[in-house]
Amino acid sequence: MAQRAGAHLVEVDAAHAVTVSRPDVVTDVILQAARKTAR
């Protein structure tokens, strides 16, 4: 489904609750997405 949508996937070596175990990586991914979509 992600491929059909043209989504960009990021795999993270982390526990199930990635936002708790790797908040730094989650923050970086969100910021990168924001920069790419900002006008």
All heavy atoms as TSV, in Angstrom:
chain	resi	resn	atom	element	x	y	z
A	1	MET	N	N	0.814	-1.185	0.000
A	1	MET	CA	C	0.000	0.000	0.000
A	1	MET	C	C	0.864	1.256	0.000
A	1	MET	O	O	0.559	2.198	-0.714
A	1	MET	CB	C	-0.906	-0.013	1.226
A	1	MET	CG	C	-2.340	0.241	0.902
A	1	MET	SD	S	-3.361	0.336	2.378
A	1	MET	CE	C	-4.017	-1.290	2.402
A	2	ALA	N	N	1.908	1.250	0.811
A	2	ALA	CA	C	2.790	2.416	0.867
A	2	ALA	C	C	3.436	2.671	-0.488
A	2	ALA	O	O	3.561	3.815	-0.917
A	2	ALA	CB	C	3.856	2.220	1.941
A	3	GLN	N	N	3.828	1.604	-1.173
A	3	GLN	CA	C	4.457	1.747	-2.482
A	3	GLN	C	C	3.467	2.346	-3.491
A	3	GLN	O	O	3.837	3.242	-4.253
A	3	GLN	CB	C	4.947	0.399	-2.974
A	3	GLN	CG	C	5.751	0.481	-4.247
A	3	GLN	CD	C	6.292	-0.866	-4.664
A	3	GLN	OE1	O	5.775	-1.904	-4.278
A	3	GLN	NE2	N	7.341	-0.856	-5.451
A	4	ARG	N	N	2.242	1.878	-3.471
A	4	ARG	CA	C	1.235	2.426	-4.386
A	4	ARG	C	C	0.970	3.895	-4.117
A	4	ARG	O	O	0.677	4.663	-5.029
A	4	ARG	CB	C	-0.072	1.655	-4.274
A	4	ARG	CG	C	-0.008	0.287	-4.906
A	4	ARG	CD	C	-1.373	-0.340	-5.006
A	4	ARG	NE	N	-2.034	-0.350	-3.704
A	4	ARG	CZ	C	-3.263	-0.754	-3.478
A	4	ARG	NH1	N	-3.995	-1.183	-4.471
A	4	ARG	NH2	N	-3.775	-0.755	-2.278
A	5	ALA	N	N	1.061	4.297	-2.861
A	5	ALA	CA	C	0.821	5.691	-2.493
A	5	ALA	C	C	2.037	6.572	-2.758
A	5	ALA	O	O	1.966	7.791	-2.640
A	5	ALA	CB	C	0.442	5.783	-1.020
A	6	GLY	N	N	3.172	5.946	-3.081
A	6	GLY	CA	C	4.390	6.724	-3.307
A	6	GLY	C	C	4.981	7.238	-2.010
A	6	GLY	O	O	5.644	8.268	-1.993
A	7	ALA	N	N	4.732	6.513	-0.935
A	7	ALA	CA	C	5.191	6.950	0.390
A	7	ALA	C	C	6.699	6.769	0.543
A	7	ALA	O	O	7.312	5.922	-0.097
A	7	ALA	CB	C	4.481	6.154	1.472
A	8	HIS	N	N	7.278	7.555	1.397
A	8	HIS	CA	C	8.685	7.437	1.756
A	8	HIS	C	C	8.743	6.730	3.100
A	8	HIS	O	O	8.188	7.219	4.080
A	8	HIS	CB	C	9.326	8.825	1.858
A	8	HIS	CG	C	10.745	8.784	2.298
A	8	HIS	ND1	N	11.773	8.512	1.427
A	8	HIS	CD2	C	11.298	8.964	3.502
A	8	HIS	CE1	C	12.913	8.534	2.097
A	8	HIS	NE2	N	12.645	8.807	3.361
A	9	LEU	N	N	9.397	5.578	3.145
A	9	LEU	CA	C	9.452	4.793	4.376
A	9	LEU	C	C	10.792	4.979	5.067
A	9	LEU	O	O	11.830	5.080	4.417
A	9	LEU	CB	C	9.255	3.312	4.074
A	9	LEU	CG	C	7.960	2.943	3.374
A	9	LEU	CD1	C	7.937	1.449	3.080
A	9	LEU	CD2	C	6.772	3.339	4.206
A	10	VAL	N	N	10.742	5.006	6.384
A	10	VAL	CA	C	11.954	5.094	7.195
A	10	VAL	C	C	11.899	3.963	8.212
A	10	VAL	O	O	10.949	3.873	8.983
A	10	VAL	CB	C	12.050	6.450	7.935
A	10	VAL	CG1	C	13.275	6.498	8.811
A	10	VAL	CG2	C	12.046	7.595	6.940
A	11	GLU	N	N	12.911	3.099	8.179
A	11	GLU	CA	C	12.981	2.013	9.154
A	11	GLU	C	C	13.905	2.428	10.279
A	11	GLU	O	O	14.988	2.963	10.044
A	11	GLU	CB	C	13.496	0.737	8.499
A	11	GLU	CG	C	12.506	0.148	7.526
A	11	GLU	CD	C	12.938	-1.215	7.022
A	11	GLU	OE1	O	13.691	-1.904	7.735
A	11	GLU	OE2	O	12.507	-1.572	5.920
A	12	VAL	N	N	13.465	2.169	11.506
A	12	VAL	CA	C	14.221	2.566	12.690
A	12	VAL	C	C	14.422	1.339	13.569
A	12	VAL	O	O	13.470	0.600	13.831
A	12	VAL	CB	C	13.464	3.655	13.486
A	12	VAL	CG1	C	14.214	4.030	14.745
A	12	VAL	CG2	C	13.229	4.872	12.611
A	13	ASP	N	N	15.649	1.123	13.998
A	13	ASP	CA	C	15.934	0.035	14.928
A	13	ASP	C	C	15.542	0.514	16.320
A	13	ASP	O	O	16.279	1.261	16.958
A	13	ASP	CB	C	17.415	-0.329	14.869
A	13	ASP	CG	C	17.749	-1.535	15.724
A	13	ASP	OD1	O	16.838	-2.347	16.001
A	13	ASP	OD2	O	18.915	-1.665	16.122
A	14	ALA	N	N	14.343	0.127	16.740
A	14	ALA	CA	C	13.811	0.619	18.005
A	14	ALA	C	C	12.782	-0.356	18.553
A	14	ALA	O	O	12.362	-1.288	17.866
A	14	ALA	CB	C	13.159	1.986	17.808
A	15	ALA	N	N	12.374	-0.112	19.775
A	15	ALA	CA	C	11.314	-0.896	20.397
A	15	ALA	C	C	9.987	-0.590	19.702
A	15	ALA	O	O	9.891	0.313	18.867
A	15	ALA	CB	C	11.228	-0.572	21.880
A	16	HIS	N	N	8.962	-1.323	20.060
A	16	HIS	CA	C	7.648	-1.161	19.443
A	16	HIS	C	C	7.149	0.286	19.554
A	16	HIS	O	O	6.598	0.830	18.596
A	16	HIS	CB	C	6.649	-2.120	20.090
A	16	HIS	CG	C	5.276	-1.985	19.539
A	16	HIS	ND1	N	4.943	-2.400	18.267
A	16	HIS	CD2	C	4.152	-1.453	20.072
A	16	HIS	CE1	C	3.666	-2.130	18.049
A	16	HIS	NE2	N	3.163	-1.571	19.118
A	17	ALA	N	N	7.342	0.899	20.696
A	17	ALA	CA	C	6.906	2.289	20.902
A	17	ALA	C	C	8.045	3.219	20.504
A	17	ALA	O	O	8.750	3.779	21.342
A	17	ALA	CB	C	6.503	2.513	22.355
A	18	VAL	N	N	8.224	3.378	19.196
A	18	VAL	CA	C	9.373	4.135	18.681
A	18	VAL	C	C	9.391	5.577	19.186
A	18	VAL	O	O	10.458	6.143	19.410
A	18	VAL	CB	C	9.427	4.065	17.139
A	18	VAL	CG1	C	8.273	4.801	16.503
A	18	VAL	CG2	C	10.742	4.595	16.623
A	19	THR	N	N	8.231	6.168	19.415
A	19	THR	CA	C	8.204	7.550	19.900
A	19	THR	C	C	8.763	7.676	21.310
A	19	THR	O	O	9.218	8.740	21.704
A	19	THR	CB	C	6.776	8.130	19.871
A	19	THR	OG1	O	5.916	7.269	20.618
A	19	THR	CG2	C	6.268	8.253	18.450
A	20	VAL	N	N	8.731	6.585	22.063
A	20	VAL	CA	C	9.269	6.591	23.423
A	20	VAL	C	C	10.735	6.171	23.424
A	20	VAL	O	O	11.564	6.785	24.085
A	20	VAL	CB	C	8.445	5.647	24.334
A	20	VAL	CG1	C	9.075	5.539	25.714
A	20	VAL	CG2	C	7.012	6.116	24.429
A	21	SER	N	N	11.061	5.139	22.643
A	21	SER	CA	C	12.431	4.616	22.676
A	21	SER	C	C	13.404	5.416	21.825
A	21	SER	O	O	14.599	5.428	22.117
A	21	SER	CB	C	12.447	3.152	22.238
A	21	SER	OG	O	12.016	3.018	20.905
A	22	ARG	N	N	12.935	6.086	20.771
A	22	ARG	CA	C	13.819	6.856	19.897
A	22	ARG	C	C	13.189	8.187	19.491
A	22	ARG	O	O	12.995	8.473	18.315
A	22	ARG	CB	C	14.149	6.053	18.643
A	22	ARG	CG	C	14.926	4.773	18.860
A	22	ARG	CD	C	16.327	4.984	19.439
A	22	ARG	NE	N	17.135	5.927	18.716
A	22	ARG	CZ	C	17.925	5.631	17.692
A	22	ARG	NH1	N	18.023	4.411	17.281
A	22	ARG	NH2	N	18.624	6.573	17.105
A	23	PRO	N	N	12.865	9.042	20.452
A	23	PRO	CA	C	12.204	10.304	20.101
A	23	PRO	C	C	13.070	11.186	19.206
A	23	PRO	O	O	12.544	11.967	18.406
A	23	PRO	CB	C	11.935	10.958	21.459
A	23	PRO	CG	C	12.926	10.332	22.384
A	23	PRO	CD	C	13.123	8.932	21.880
A	24	ASP	N	N	14.394	11.062	19.306
A	24	ASP	CA	C	15.282	11.861	18.468
A	24	ASP	C	C	15.098	11.532	16.989
A	24	ASP	O	O	15.020	12.436	16.144
A	24	ASP	CB	C	16.739	11.639	18.877
A	24	ASP	CG	C	17.142	10.166	18.887
A	24	ASP	OD1	O	16.282	9.296	19.141
A	24	ASP	OD2	O	18.332	9.881	18.641
A	25	VAL	N	N	14.969	10.254	16.670
A	25	VAL	CA	C	14.788	9.836	15.283
A	25	VAL	C	C	13.420	10.272	14.771
A	25	VAL	O	O	13.291	10.758	13.645
A	25	VAL	CB	C	14.962	8.306	15.148
A	25	VAL	CG1	C	14.658	7.859	13.731
A	25	VAL	CG2	C	16.355	7.894	15.560
A	26	VAL	N	N	12.407	10.107	15.595
A	26	VAL	CA	C	11.054	10.513	15.205
A	26	VAL	C	C	11.022	12.013	14.914
A	26	VAL	O	O	10.465	12.447	13.901
A	26	VAL	CB	C	10.022	10.145	16.296
A	26	VAL	CG1	C	8.648	10.695	15.947
A	26	VAL	CG2	C	9.969	8.638	16.481
A	27	THR	N	N	11.652	12.792	15.762
A	27	THR	CA	C	11.712	14.242	15.560
A	27	THR	C	C	12.405	14.581	14.249
A	27	THR	O	O	11.922	15.416	13.475
A	27	THR	CB	C	12.450	14.924	16.726
A	27	THR	OG1	O	11.756	14.626	17.934
A	27	THR	CG2	C	12.522	16.421	16.528
A	28	ASP	N	N	13.524	13.923	13.964
A	28	ASP	CA	C	14.253	14.178	12.718
A	28	ASP	C	C	13.410	13.854	11.492
A	28	ASP	O	O	13.401	14.620	10.523
A	28	ASP	CB	C	15.551	13.367	12.677
A	28	ASP	CG	C	16.594	13.889	13.638
A	28	ASP	OD1	O	16.479	15.039	14.112
A	28	ASP	OD2	O	17.551	13.130	13.915
A	29	VAL	N	N	12.690	12.741	11.531
A	29	VAL	CA	C	11.846	12.357	10.391
A	29	VAL	C	C	10.734	13.380	10.180
A	29	VAL	O	O	10.462	13.789	9.049
A	29	VAL	CB	C	11.262	10.940	10.595
A	29	VAL	CG1	C	10.194	10.630	9.556
A	29	VAL	CG2	C	12.373	9.904	10.543
A	30	ILE	N	N	10.119	13.811	11.248
A	30	ILE	CA	C	9.045	14.810	11.146
A	30	ILE	C	C	9.582	16.124	10.588
A	30	ILE	O	O	8.972	16.731	9.697
A	30	ILE	CB	C	8.362	15.027	12.514
A	30	ILE	CG1	C	7.589	13.778	12.911
A	30	ILE	CG2	C	7.443	16.259	12.472
A	30	ILE	CD1	C	7.089	13.785	14.344
A	31	LEU	N	N	10.735	16.558	11.081
A	31	LEU	CA	C	11.320	17.813	10.588
A	31	LEU	C	C	11.709	17.719	9.118
A	31	LEU	O	O	11.509	18.663	8.350
A	31	LEU	CB	C	12.525	18.209	11.443
A	31	LEU	CG	C	12.192	18.650	12.868
A	31	LEU	CD1	C	13.470	18.888	13.667
A	31	LEU	CD2	C	11.318	19.900	12.867
A	32	GLN	N	N	12.263	16.583	8.709
A	32	GLN	CA	C	12.610	16.396	7.293
A	32	GLN	C	C	11.360	16.470	6.412
A	32	GLN	O	O	11.373	17.098	5.353
A	32	GLN	CB	C	13.299	15.054	7.098
A	32	GLN	CG	C	14.717	15.011	7.593
A	32	GLN	CD	C	15.313	13.612	7.455
A	32	GLN	OE1	O	14.846	12.802	6.650
A	32	GLN	NE2	N	16.344	13.337	8.233
A	33	ALA	N	N	10.301	15.823	6.854
A	33	ALA	CA	C	9.050	15.846	6.084
A	33	ALA	C	C	8.495	17.258	5.995
A	33	ALA	O	O	8.026	17.689	4.934
A	33	ALA	CB	C	8.026	14.912	6.731
A	34	ALA	N	N	8.560	17.987	7.085
A	34	ALA	CA	C	8.065	19.361	7.100
A	34	ALA	C	C	8.859	20.241	6.138
A	34	ALA	O	O	8.291	21.055	5.405
A	34	ALA	CB	C	8.106	19.932	8.511
A	35	ARG	N	N	10.176	20.062	6.137
A	35	ARG	CA	C	11.021	20.864	5.233
A	35	ARG	C	C	10.722	20.550	3.772
A	35	ARG	O	O	10.723	21.446	2.923
A	35	ARG	CB	C	12.500	20.595	5.534
A	35	ARG	CG	C	12.981	21.248	6.783
A	35	ARG	CD	C	14.496	21.087	6.936
A	35	ARG	NE	N	14.880	21.321	8.321
A	35	ARG	CZ	C	15.211	20.361	9.184
A	35	ARG	NH1	N	15.289	19.102	8.785
A	35	ARG	NH2	N	15.519	20.659	10.422
A	36	LYS	N	N	10.491	19.278	3.463
A	36	LYS	CA	C	10.234	18.891	2.073
A	36	LYS	C	C	8.887	19.360	1.569
A	36	LYS	O	O	8.683	19.508	0.369
A	36	LYS	CB	C	10.348	17.376	1.935
A	36	LYS	CG	C	11.785	16.894	2.022
A	36	LYS	CD	C	11.885	15.406	1.822
A	36	LYS	CE	C	13.328	14.977	1.917
A	36	LYS	NZ	N	13.469	13.525	1.678
A	37	THR	N	N	7.944	19.565	2.477
A	37	THR	CA	C	6.611	19.976	2.043
A	37	THR	C	C	6.362	21.459	2.239
A	37	THR	O	O	5.338	21.970	1.787
A	37	THR	CB	C	5.516	19.182	2.807
A	37	THR	OG1	O	5.670	19.406	4.209
A	37	THR	CG2	C	5.633	17.694	2.513
A	38	ALA	N	N	7.282	22.169	2.895
A	38	ALA	CA	C	7.118	23.604	3.122
A	38	ALA	C	C	7.249	24.352	1.785
A	38	ALA	O	O	8.010	23.979	0.926
A	38	ALA	CB	C	8.149	24.115	4.116
A	39	ARG	N	N	6.496	25.394	1.674
A	39	ARG	CA	C	6.565	26.196	0.440
A	39	ARG	C	C	7.232	27.501	0.677
A	39	ARG	O	O	7.327	28.093	1.616
A	39	ARG	CB	C	5.162	26.438	-0.074
A	39	ARG	CG	C	4.555	25.149	-0.513
A	39	ARG	CD	C	3.173	25.374	-1.016
A	39	ARG	NE	N	2.599	24.072	-1.301
A	39	ARG	CZ	C	1.656	23.876	-2.169
A	39	ARG	NH1	N	1.159	24.868	-2.832
A	39	ARG	NH2	N	1.186	22.688	-2.382
